[in-house]
Every structure is written in structure tokens, then in C-alpha cells.
């Protein structure tokens, strides 16, 4: 992902939100259901995150490794720390020219509003994705497994 920014010495809510999202995705990869298209897989992930639906979130991720009970509980706790609302998200898909079962999905428009408890205070920040430098926009690797697209993460 690429929406980490710093403004002076303080870390923005978006930076924390993105770091946690990456950590959550990296902590688990359990079987489930992805999407019928690369963008569908990413939409499933974003919708599950917005709805704080842990089970749906896990199902949008590449089914490859299993977590221990403790690893899953930790990932679930981190998942619930940041609330997010996506509005009118636009995406662009680029397929891997060497492998039709791999692609990247970049968020190109819309808004993401992150809310988190930082140092005991609720902080909210809205990010206009279209105004971000294209090099720093969120990018998701996706992979097609048995005819279903998943957001590709590793432990």
C-alpha cells in the first residue's frame, strides 16, 4: 500500500491505519471466498474492513496458511482497532503479462475515512485518494486460485 505520509514529527491517522491494515493482512491467510474479478476481491476486502466483519475479511485473503488461535486473536484485535469508511472508491486493474492469474488493483479515486484511538483520543482523517500521488496510492496484489480472485498476502 502506499498512503503513508508524515507531516512533521507526528504520524497521521492514515499512516497508522495503513500500517495496521498491512499488518493485519500479513498476519493471516485463511481459506474462504474471494471475488469473481480482481476488483471484486479487493472490494470484498474493503467492504469487510468497513463493516468490521472479521470472517468476511479473512475470506477475501489468499487461502494459503493457517494461523494458531493466538495469532488469529491478535490479528482480530488489530483489525478492530481502526474503523474505516470508504466512499465512491474507484479502482484500476493491471494484469501480470506473464501470469493471467495475477494482477494488481490500485485505488484511484474516492475517499477513505479512518478513525482510531491514538494516545487515548479518537482521531479521524479523511483521505481523498484521487488527490494522492499515483505512486503512493493503495495497491493490492491479487491472485486467482481455482477460478476465484483473492487479495494476496503472506504471513
N, C-alpha and C positions, 0 to 999 in steps of 0.2 A: 504494500500500500504506500501511498506517498503523500499524505496530507499532514505530515509532521512539520510544524513550524514553531519557531521560537521568537518571541518578541521580547528582547531583553533577557534578563535572568529568569523570569517566571515562565513556567511551562503552561501552555494553554490547555483548556479542557479538551480541545480536539486532539492535541498531541497525546494526552493521557488516554483518551478514548480509542484512538487508533492503535496505540501501543497495546492496550488491553485487548482490543479486537484481534490483533495479530497473535498475542499470547494465547488467547482462548482458542483460536483456530489451530495454533501449533500444539496445543495440549491434547487434542483428541482427533481421532478419525475413526468413526464408528459406522457400521452399516446402516443404510436407510434408503431414503428416496431422494433423488436429485431432481433434475428438470429435463424436459424434452429438448431444450436448447441450452447453449452456454449461458445466455442471458437469463433463461428460466432458472437455472441452478443458482446464479447469483441473486436473482430476485427472491428465490426461496430462502436463501441465507439472510438477506436483508429483512425480509418480512418476519422471519422467525426472531431475529435480533430485536426488531422494533416491538414485536409482541411479547418479548421476553419468554418465548416458547423454546425452552431448552431442548426438548425432544425433537422438535422440527429443525432446530439449528444443527443438532448432531446429524440428522438425516440428510442435510444438504451438503455434508462434507464427505470427501472421498472415503469409501469403506475400505480401510487397509489395516489398521492396527487397533488393538483393544486397550482400553485403559483399566488400571486397577480401580477398585472402588474409591480409594483415597485420591487418585489422580482425577477421576471424574468429579468428585465432590469439590476439589479445588478449582477445577475448570468451571464448574457450575457457579461457584461463588463469584469468581471473577466476571463471568458472563452477566450476572445480575447487578454488578456494581455500576454499570453505565446504561442509562436509558437513552434510546435514540429514536428520533422520528425522521423519516425520510419523506420528502415531498417532491413529486414530479421528477423522479430520478430518470435520467437518460443514460443509455449505455451504448458502447461500441464494441463489437467483437472482431478480433483478428484471429484467424485460424492459423495454426502452425503449418507452414507449407510442406513440411516433411512428414507430418503425422496428423491425419484428419480427425484423430481422437483427442487432440489437444488444442486449446485455444486460450486467449487471454480476453478478459472482459474489463474494459475501462469505464468508470463512471465519468460521463462527460457533461452532465447537467443536472439541475435540480438542487435541492437543499437538504442538508443533514443537520439536525439539531441534536447536540449531545448534552446530557445532563448527568452530572456526577457529584458525589460528595468529595470535596477536596479540602483537606485540612479542616474538617468539621463544618464546612459551608457548602450548600448546594450551589453549584456553578453551572451555568448554561451558556453554550456557544453555538451559534448557527453558522454553518459554512456554506457558501454559495459555490458549488462545485464548478460551474461554468467559468467562474472568475479566477479559479486556481490556474497556476501554470500547468499546462498539459503534462509536463514531466513529473508533477507532484500529485496528480490525481490518483484516487484509489484504483488499483489494478488487481484483478483476481485471476489466478491461474485456474483453469477448469479442465476436466478430463472426462472423456466418455468411457464408461465401463458397462458392458452388457447392454448397450443401447440407451443408457441414462447418463446425463451430464451431472457432474458433482464439482463443487469447489475443491480444488486440490490443495491439501495441506499435509504436512508431515509432523510427526511427534518430535 
